[in-house]
């Protein structure tokens, strides 16, 4: 079904092309049917706030399409991005399970389809469906692994250049397309958002991108980045 913002909305989880063993929605048919009866499918534009850091949990949000920025802020207003969620991830899961406030703010980076399940209905669903409980455990474990990797990257990197190089290499691994010109990746983040991801200032990120371009390590046109010299990025990371 077509929806606003150019999205192709999937009403039936059983027919969703994203379903795979790593996703919460890949449940046995009878469990998936019950899940379908609990969800509320919604389409959001870019910049929509799903929930706010410190807010009491209302439920969980399954990201069906699009990307969502998870961030937290200090009392002084400084913001860091903790994760960019992709389609298939469940947001607000730890807060709903623990009954404690959302740890981060979730904001859409573009048009998104999200399935929402109220906290009480979700917890009852988990208490009665062991297959769903296993998926929750897997998701929470994966979130912990990603957080550990981010702490390692930020805490052990010796320079902001190393942090940025590590991030670009990660994009190459996940989303890069090898061509004759180099590895092509789409960058949907602003310099400010990239800075918030690696704990730097926007000015520093802009300067480093300029340095990488002048050294012909990368080239950028619009939202398209071409990594021309992957070895140089790896050398910045000590690998």
N, C-alpha and C positions, 0 to 999 in steps of 0.2 A: 504494500500500500504506500502511495506517495504521500509525503507530509511536507509541511513548511521547511525551509532552509535546504531543500534539495535532498533530503534524506529518504532512503527506502526503509520504511518502518516494518519491522518484523513483529507480527502479533503472536505468532505461534512459535514457542521455543523449540519444538520438535522439528520445525522446518528451517531453523536458523543455520546459516552456513558457517557460523563461527564455532559451533559446538565441537569440542575436542576434549580429550582426557584431562587436559590441564584446567578446564573451566568449570566453575561451579554448576553451570547449566547442563553439563553432561551427566545427568542422573538417570537411573533406571526409569523406564516409561511410566510406571505407576507413580513414582515419586515426582517425576517431572510434571505429570498431570495435576498433582496436588499443588505443586509450586505455581503452576499456571493460574490456579484459582485464587492465589493470594496476592499476585502482583498487580501493580498499576503502571502501565506503560505511558511514558511521557516524553515529549520532545522538547529540548531546550536550545536556545540560541547561544552563540558565543558570549561569554561573560556572565552567565547565570551562576548564582551561588546555590549549591545543593545543600550545604550545611556549613556552619561557622564554628571555628575553634572555641571550645568552652560551652557550646550549646548542649543541652541534654539530648541524648539520642532519641530520635523519632523512629528510626528504622535503618534498613540497609538499602544501598543503591547499587544495582547491577548495571554496569556500563556495557550497553549492547553495541554502540557505535560511537565513534568520536574519541576525544581525549580530554582528560580532566587534570587540572593542576592542583596538587595538594601542598598547602603551605602553612607555616606558623609564624607568628609575629611576637616581638618583644614589646615591653611596655613603652619603649622609646619609639616604636614604629618600624624597627628594622624587620624585614621579612626574609625568610629563607624558604625555598621550595624543597620539600622533602621527597617528592616523587611526581612523575608524570604518568598517570594511570592510562592504560590502553584498553581497548574493547575486550571484554571478557572478565575484567577485574570487578571485585565486589568492594564497594567503598562504605566506610563507617562500620565495618564488621567487628573490629575489636571493641568499639564503644557499645554497640548493641549487645554483644555477648557479655561484657563486663558490667554493663549498666552505668558506666562512667561517661563523662562528657567527651564529645568528639575532640580528638587531639589536634586536629588540623582543620583548615578551611578548604573546601572543595569548590573549585570554580572551573567551568567549562572553557576549553581553549578553542572551541568551534562548535558547530551544531552537533548535538548528541542525542541519542535515544537512551533513556534510562528506565529500568524497571525498578520500582520502589515497593518494598514490603514493610509494613508497620512492625515495630519492634516486638510487640506482644505476639502477633501472629507468627513472626519469624522464629522466636524462641520456642513457641509451642510446636512448630514444624520441626525444629531441631530435636526437641525432646522425644519426638515420636518417629523420627526417620534417621536411622543410623547411617545410611548412605550420605545423607546431607551433612551429618556431623563430621564424617570423614573429609568431605570436601572443605568444610570450614577449617578443620585442622590443617589441611594442606595449604589453604590460602594464608592462614596466619603464619605458618612456617615459612612460606615463600616471602611474605612481607618482612619477617625477621631477617631472612637471608639478605634481601635487598637493602634493608636498613644497615646491616653490618657491613656490606660492601661499600655503601655510601660513606659511612663513618671511616672506614679504612682509607678510602680515596681522599677524603677531605683532611683526615688527621695525619696521614703519613706522607702525603705529597709535599715536596719541598718548595714548590712554587705554584703560583696561579697558572703559569704556562703549562705545567705538568697536569694540573687539574683539568684545564680546558682540552689539552691533547687527549687525556684519558676519556673525556666525555665524547669527543669527536670519534675516537676509535670505537667506543661503544655503539655510537650511531652507525658506524660502518658495519659492525658485526650484526646488528639487529635489522637495519633497514637499507643498508647500502646495496647498490646495483653496480656490478663491475662493468665498465665500458672501456673503449679504447682510450678515452680521455682521462680515465681514473674512476674512482668510486663515487657514484652520484647518490646524494642523500637529500631529502627534503627537510628543511629546518623550519618548523612552525613557531619557534620561540623568538621573542625579541631579545636584544642584548641585555635588557634589564632582567628578564626572566632567566636567561642563562647565568647571569651574575648571581642571582638568588639561588640557583642550583649549586654553584660551586663556592659560594661564600666569598664573593668578590664584589667590586664596584662595577657599575656599568661602564665607566670610563676605561677601567682596566681591560675589560672584555673587548671593548671596541678597539683599543690599542693593540691587543694581542691578535685579533682578527686581521688588522691592518698589517702587522708584522708577518703573520703567516702568509698573507697574500703577496707581500713584497718579496718573501723568500720562495715564492712559487710552490708552497706546500699545499695551498688550497686556492680555489677561485670561487667567487660567489656572484650569482646573478639572481636578484629577487630572493625567493625562498629556497633556491637550488644551490647546494654546495657541491663542489667537485674536489675530492681529496686526490691531489696529483702525486703527492710524495708521502705515502703512508709510513715509510721507513723513518722519515724525519720525526713524525709524531711519536713513533715507537721509541726513538732515541731519547725524546724528551721525557718519556715515562720510565726510562732505564731498562727498556726491554728490546 
